[in-house]
Structures are given as structure tokens and as C-alpha cells.
Amino acid sequence: MRTKLGFLFILAMAGVFSAQTPPPAAVLLFHGGGWVTGSADWTFDEARRFAASGLAAVAIDYRLSAGKVTPIEFLKTRGFINQGS
């Protein structure tokens, strides 16, 4: 599943789950590259391994910065995660 949420793309990989079981734990995967390079597909192999072990794996693809020290993309991503807590 690929969902665009403004500045983030959420790519979820999970096994088949039923309504009779509790939802699995999830792991968020952010690619490396110092906010200036990279893409979520760098984490797909790891996401598939997590999903195969029973976790919901979420690969995050975010807009890259223009080389700023503390890019706004980092702050937006942190804000997105904090919304769920």
C-alpha cells in the first residue's frame, strides 16, 4: 500500500492478518542519506523481512532537503510520528 500524506509517502508491507487477532506491532523504516539523498526503496528488503516475521513494516519516503542543517522534512516527520502518541 502506498499512501501520500502531504510531504510523506507511507509504504506499508504486512502479511495477511485477520479481524480475530490483535493488530501486529509495527516498525517504521526511514532510509539513510542525511535528509539529502535516498528513497524508501532502500529499506524494502528489511521491510519484507519484518513483515515475514509477523510485524507490520512501514517504509517512509519523505521529501529530501536542500542541504539545510536541520531540514524542515525532519521536523515534519517528527511531528507526524508525534501525532500517533
C-alpha positions in Angstrom: 0.0 0.0 0.0 1.4 3.5 -0.9 -0.3 6.5 0.6 0.7 10.1 0.2 0.3 12.3 3.3 1.4 15.7 2.1 5.2 15.5 2.4 5.5 11.8 3.2 4.8 8.6 1.3 3.8 5.7 3.5 4.6 2.3 2.1 3.2 -0.5 4.2 4.2 -4.1 3.9 2.5 -6.7 6.0 1.4 -10.3 6.0 -2.2 -11.3 6.0 -4.0 -10.6 9.3 -7.5 -11.5 10.4 -10.0 -9.5 12.3 -10.0 -12.1 15.1 -6.4 -11.4 16.1 -4.9 -8.2 17.6 -3.1 -6.0 15.1 0.6 -6.7 14.8 3.3 -4.4 16.2 4.7 -2.1 13.6 8.2 -0.9 12.7 8.9 2.4 10.9 11.8 2.4 8.5 13.4 5.7 7.5 16.1 5.4 4.8 19.5 6.9 5.3 21.1 9.7 3.3 21.2 12.6 5.8 17.9 14.0 4.5 19.5 15.0 1.2 19.6 11.6 -0.7 18.0 8.3 -0.8 14.5 6.8 -1.0 12.2 4.4 0.8 13.1 1.6 -1.6 16.4 1.4 0.2 14.5 -0.2 3.1 12.2 -2.6 1.2 14.3 -5.7 1.8 14.3 -5.0 5.6 10.6 -4.2 5.4 9.9 -7.5 3.8 11.9 -9.4 6.4 10.0 -7.7 9.2 6.7 -8.4 7.5 7.7 -12.1 7.1 8.3 -12.3 10.8 4.8 -11.1 11.6 5.3 -7.3 12.0 3.7 -4.6 10.0 6.6 -2.8 8.3 6.2 0.8 7.2 8.8 2.3 4.8 8.7 6.1 5.0 9.6 8.1 1.9 10.0 11.8 2.6 10.8 14.9 0.5 14.6 15.5 0.6 16.0 18.7 1.9 18.1 21.2 0.0 21.1 20.5 2.3 19.9 22.5 5.3 21.4 21.6 8.7 18.0 20.9 10.3 15.7 20.3 7.4 12.0 21.0 7.7 11.4 17.5 6.4 12.9 16.1 9.7 10.6 18.4 11.8 7.6 17.4 9.7 8.4 13.7 10.0 8.8 14.0 13.8 5.5 15.9 14.0 3.8 13.1 12.0 5.1 10.4 14.4 4.1 12.5 17.5 0.5 12.7 16.2 0.2 9.0 16.9 1.3 9.1 20.5 
